Amino acid sequence: MSIERLSKLLNKTESMHLEFKEAKAAVPDNVYETICAMLNRDGGDILLGVDDNSNVTGIVQTELESMIQNLVNSTNNPQKLNPPFLLNPISYEIDGLHVLQIQVPCSSQVHRTNKGIYDRGNEGDYLVKEAYLIAEMYNRKRSFYTEGIIYPKATVSDLKQDMFQYSRALIRSNIPNHPWLTLDDMGLLRISGLYRRDMQTGEEGLTLAAVLLFGRDEVIQSILPHYKTDLLVRRTDLQRYDDREYVTSNLIEAYDKAMAFIAKHLPDKPFYEGEQRISLRTHIFREVIGNLLIHREFTNAAPARLIIYTDRVETENANNPHGSGIIQLNNYIPFSKNPLIAKFFIQMGRAEELGSGVQRVNKYLPIYTPGTKPEFSEDYRFKTIIPLMAPIRFPYKDIDKSEGDTLKSEGDTLKSEGDTPMNDEISRLITQIIKVKNKTARLHIQDLVCTILNAEGNNAEYYREQLNLSAATLERYFKTLKEAAIVELHGKARASSYYITREFKRKING
């Protein structure tokens, strides 16, 4: 969670999804009732160090670390929270006062704490005593969260043993003192909820989540014959594909294969965040790939699909919706579709806390692809669109209509015939005119042309900053584009500015 989202929460009042608790020097005893209730209902946020009126009262700084450790240990302890659900509190400082935030997802299991099973309502947490209400809770979880389906006949031998060591290495790299690292394989499966006993039926065994995370390919296919993740490139052959990979391996391996596919076909743009050099491609697509793999309804036969086009990357996966329409950051309530799988990915450092991934993509995409923003839409298919080029817009006045040009009104996005994105047309034209064999250079040149079309009349330094290219590389690309009569220079020396030629605009417009 970001400090911006924390500020928004502090401007709200307590609700089903938000709880404030004062906590000067110790974790309040009743916080575990709230954690249990939120896990059993729809999840939410708990802020420690805040009173009921959303005033920050703070936590004693010297007690912060022990409180965090207490929460981690207790949520990982079946004697305190059963089944355990490891949570990772985050500390923030606001005006010199310390606050602990606990993000609690909705769980696919029914949890109990010391005094029993709790549920969440608008009035807060309440103890559930009636047998029929407890049964309703189990039935609701069972019907919505299929990751928790138990397969009593499945055994540890049906899982890939090397995946346990690999996952431990990832967890250790992410959290060196993680409490799961001391456990054997069965202990790891039990504490993470991947091996469980149904408290209603007494059925016990590996869950679907365990098979999907660790299972051998043939075991996964025997349970879910339709399971696959389809990775495609459609840049030249839009009807079929230029490159394709079917992934039918477990989710841990599928993540590696999908990220390798992205690295094979998309350029990277290194970027300095403070003094640290980061990979923008990795920061963006680890979230996209994680979302594609984690928040999928696996019992639905529709494959998860990722398609790389010239101007965008699209993903689509089957979904149990918790809303409908375009996701807006200002009113987005994150909701985990497979909390057990999501939790395991978070421990391995391959996913962020719930909701952070969408924010991270919105943060880094405008740096990777200037002038763009991602689109996430939820329904029975969850869809993501990541633009690789800015939409092409240029003013009506830039071309003289009397010479036969037919443009839309100012500000309209141009589309080629059949409503194919104009960026695809630009890519096709550049490929025809400029014979650049290097894939990265070709994509950079396409990106440069799109950026100039969106913001003509700027100097070289402006475009260098927008695209994060070196001055020498940019000068080389400009020389290529000028020789191809795609870009022209107006003015002299430092006052010079770049424009797309009238001739190339006519070609775009057909």
N, C-alpha and C positions, 0 to 999 in steps of 0.2 A: 504494500500500500504506500502511496506517496503522501508527502506532507500536505499536498493540495486536497487529496481526498479526506485526510484526517480533519482538515479545517472545515470541509463541508459537513462532515459528521457532527462536529462540535456545534454547528449552526442548526442542528436538528434536535428534536425531542426524542425521548425513549420510545421505542416501538417494538413490534414483534422481531424486527431485524437489528435492533440497536439497544444496547444496555450500557449504562454508566455505573461505575462503582468506585467509591472512595477507597483508597488503599495507600496509606502513608508509608508503612514499613513492612507490611506482610500481605500475602494473598488472602483476600476474604474467603472464609469457609464456603459461603454460598455461591462462589463463582463457578464451582463445579456443577451445581444444579443448573446454572444458566448454560454452561457448555453442553451438558447432557441434553437439555431441552432444545437448544439450537441444532444440535446434531440430529435430534429426532424429528425436528420440524423442517424449516427451510434455511437453516444457517443464519449467520449474521455477524455483527461486530460487537466486541466487548471492549470498552475503554476503561482501564484502571487508572485512578488518579483524577477522576472527574466526578463531580457530585450530580445529584438527580436533575439539577437545573442546567446541566451542561457547562458548569463553571470548572475550569481546570484548577484543581487543588494541589496536584503534584504528588510525586513519590520521592521519598528520601533517596538521594543519588547513591548512597553507600549500600542501599538495600536492593537496587535494581537487579544486579546480576543474580543474587540469591533467589529473588522472586521469579526471574525468568527460568532459572534452573529448576525451581520448585514446580512451575507449571509444566515444563517439559517432562520432568520425571513423573509427575502425577498423571498426566494424560497418556503416558506410556505404561502406566501401572494398572493391571487388571483389578487390583484390590481397590483402586480409587475410581477408575472409569472402566466399565466392562461392557463390550469389548473395548480395548484401548484405541485411541485415535490421537496419534502424536500431533501436537500443535506447536507452532513456533512463534511465540510472542515477539513483537518488534517494539523497541523503545524509540520515543521521539522527545525532542525538547521544544517547548513552546514558551516563549518569554521567560526563559530560565527555569521553567518547571518541567518535570519529567512525567511522561504518560506512557503506559504500556497498552498496545493494541493487540487484541487476540482475534484473528479472523477465523471464524468457525464455519466450515462448509456444511451443507446438508449431507448427512451420511446415508449410505445404502443399508446400514444396519440399525437395529434398535439398541440403544445404549442405556445403561443404568449406572447410577452412582451410589454412594453409601446407603442412602435412604430408599432408593427404588428408582423407578422409571419416571422421568420428567418430560413434559411437553411444553411448548411455548405458545402463548396467546398474547393478545394485545395488552393484557394486564400483567404480563410477566411470565414467570415459570410456575407450573403447578404439578403436583405429584399425581400420577395416574394410578388409580387403585382398581378401578372396575376392569374385570377380565375382558369384557367385550371391547372396551376402548384400547386395551393393549393389543388384542387380536386385530383390531382395525389398523393399528399402527404397523404391525408386522405385514399385513396384507397390502397396505399402501406402499411400503418399501419394496416388497417382493414384486409387485406389478410394475413399478416404475424403474427400479434399479436392477436390471438383469445381470449386472456384473457380479452380484452376490449369489447367483444360482450355485448350489452345491452339487458337486459330482462325486458321490461317495465311492465310486469304483476307480476314480483317478488316483494315482499314487505319485510320489516324488520321482519315481523312475520315468514318469511320462514328461518330466520337465528336463530342460537342458542344464546339466550340472555346471557347465562353464559359465552360464549366465549368472549364477549366484556369486561367483568370484568377481565377475565383471561388474555386476551391480554394486557389490561392496566397494570395489575400487572407485567407482563413481561417487558413491556416498562419502567415502573417506576423503576424496578430493574436495568435495563440497563442504562437508562438516567433519573435520578430523576426529572429534571426540563423540561422534554420534552413538547413541545408546544401542543401536541395532548391530553395531560392528562386532560385539562380543558374542553374538548369538550364533548357534549352528543353523543349518538350513531350515529345519522344521521350526525352530524357535523364531526365525525371521518371518516365516510364513504365518505363524500364529499371531505374533505381535502386530503385524501389518494388516491383519484381517483377511489375508489370502487363504488361510485355512481356518474354518470356523465351525461351530456347532449351532444349529438352529434351535433357539430356546423354546420354540413352540412344538416342533416336530421331533426334536432330538437327533435329526439328521446331521451327520458330521462329515467333513471332507474338504478337498480343495475347491475353491470357487472358480467361476469363469474368469474372474480377474487374474487369478494365479496362472491359469492355463494361457491366457492371452499375454501375460508378461514374460513367462518363463518357458512355455510349452514348446515341445518339438513340433515341427511343421505338420507331420502326419497326425499328431494328436489334435492339434487345433482344427485341422480339416475334418477330422472325424466328428468333432462337436459342432463346428460351424463350416459346412462345406462351401458356403458362399464367401467366406472371409478372404479379402484381399485388399490391397491398397494399390491403385493404378496410377502410375507416374508417366506423364506424357509431355512431349514437346510438339507444339503445332505452330510452326513459324512459316514454313514453306507449304507443306501439305496440310491444309486446314481441315480437310475431310477425314483424313486418317491420322498420320503422325509422322514426325521426323525421327523421333526416338521414343522408346517406350520401355518401361520396366514394370513387371508384375511383382509385387511383394506379398508373399504369403507367410513370412516368418513372424515370430513373436514381436511384440511391440517394442521391446528394447532394441532388437536388431533392425526392425522396420524404421525406427527413428534414424539410426546410422545410415541406412540405405537411402532414405529420403533426403537427408542432409547432403549426402554425397552426390545425389542426382542434382540437387540445387547448385552445388559447387561446380559441377560439371558444365552446367548450362547458363549460369548467371555470373556476371562479373562481380567482384567485390569492390567496395570503396572504403579503404581504411580511413579512420577518423580519430582525432584526438579528443578524448573527454578529459579535460584537465591535462595531466601529463601522461595519461594512459592511452595507448593506441588500441583501438577496438575495431573489430570487423562489423561493419554495418549490416552486411549480408547475413552474418550469423545471428546478430542481435534481432533482426527482423524475422528471419525464417525459422529460427528455433521456436518462436512463439506460434507461427503459422503451422508448422509441422506438428508441434506438440498438441495444438488445438485439434488438428485433423485426426490425430491418432487417439487422443485421450477422450474427447467429448463426443464419442460416436455411439450410436445405438447398434451394438454388435449383432443383435438378433435379427436386425433388418437385413435383407439380402442385397440391398444396394451397396455397391463398393464405395469405399472412400476414394476420392479422385483428386489429383493435383495436375493441372495443365499449365504449361508455360507457353504463352503466346509472345509475339514480338513486343507488345506494349503492356502486358499485364500477366499476372499469375492468378489463376482461379483455383479455389479448392471447394469441394462439396462433400458432405458426408451425411448419412442418415442421422436423425436427431429426435430425441424426445423433447419437444419444445417446452420452454418455461416462459413463453411470450411469443410475439409474432412481429415481424417487421425489422427495419433497419435499427441496429443498436446505436443509441446516442450516448456519448460519454457522460453528459450532464445528468442523465437519469438512469444510467445503467446499473442494474442490480445483478452482480455476478452469481451464477448458479452452476455448480458442478454436476455434470451428467454421470460421471463415473468416479466418485470421490476416492475409492480405494486405489484405482489406477492413478488418478491425479496426485494423490498423496505420495505414492511411490516415486513418481516422476519428479516431484518437488524435492524429495530427499536426495535424489541423484543429481539435482541441479539442472534438470532438463526442462523444467517448467517453473513458472513463478507462482506466488500465492494467487488465489482466485481473483480474477479481474485485472491483475497487473499486466498480463500479457497483451491485452487489448490496448492498455495505456502505453506500453512500451513500443508497440508497432506504430501507434499514432505519434510517438515522440521521434522515432528514428527514421521513419519512411520519408518525411519531407527533406531530410538530409541526404538520404540515398537517392531519392527521385524528387528533385525540387518541384514545387508547385502541385504536389499530389497529396491525397490522403486516402487511407484504406477504407474499405466498406465491409462491414460485417452484418449479415442478415440472418435472422433466426426464424425457422418454421420447421416443418417436418424434414426439410433439408437445411442444414446449416451451411451458409455460403460465405466465402471470403474472396475479396478482390483486392489484389495488391498491384497498383499501377507501376509500370516500369518506365513509362514516359508520361509527361504531362499532357493533358488533353489539348489538342491543337486549336487555338483561338487566335484570329487576327482580325483587325478592324476592317470594316467595309471600305474605308478611305484608302487603304494601302494599295488597292488595285483599281484602275480606271475601268468602270463598267462599260464605258463606251467602246472599249476595245474588244468587247465580246466576252468578258468574264462574267460569270454568274455566281455571286457569293450571297450567303445569307446575311441577315442584318448584323450589326455590330455586336460582338460578344457571343454569337452563336458558335457552337462547336461544329466544325465541318465533319460530315460523314461521307464516305464514299458509297457507291452504289451497293444496295443490299444492306445498308446500315452497318457495314463493317467499320470498325474504328479507323479514323483517318491515320492514326499512327501506323497501322499495318500498311497503308498505302505509301507512307513516307519511307518505311523500311524497304518496301519493294523497289521504289524509285532509287533510293540510295544504293541498294545492292546492284541495280542495273547500271547506274552511272559510275559508281566508284567500286573498283575491284580490290577490296580489302580482304585479305585472307584471314588475318588475325581476328578471332571472334570478339575478343574484348574491345579491340580498337573499333570494330564495326559498330558494336553496341554503344560505345562512347560517342562516336560520330552521330549516330541516330539521336542519342540523348541531347547532344549539343544543338543539332538542328531544331529539335522540338523546343528546347529552352530558348533559342533565339526567336523562334516564331511566337512564343508566348511573351517575350520581353525584348523586342527589337530596340536598337538604338543605344545599347549599353556598350561599355568598353570591355577589353579582354579580361581585365581583373574581375569584373562582375561575373562573367561566365566561368572564370576559373574558380571563384569562391562557390558558385552555385553547384558546380560539378565536382569540386574537390580534386582537380587535376593540377599537375605541375605546369609551370609556365611554358616549359619546353614542349611538353606533350600537347598542350593546347595550341601552341604556335604551329606545330606540325599538322594538327587536325585542321586548323584554319587555312593553312596553305593548300591542303588537299581539297577543301571545300571551295576555295576561291578558284583553283584550277578547274574544278568541275562546274563552275558557274552556278553554284548553289548559294554561296555567301558572297556578299560584297562589302567593301570597307568604305565608309564615308568619313571625310575629314582627314587630318594628318596628325602624326605623332601621338601624344597623349590624349588629344581631343578626338581621336578617331573612334568611330562606333560601327557596330556590325548589324547588317540587315540581310534578310533572305532576298535573293534576286527575284525580280518580277517574273522572269522566265520559269524559275522553279515553282513559284506560287501557282502559275498557270497549269503546270504539270500536275500539281497536287489537286487542283480543282477540276482537272480532267477536261 
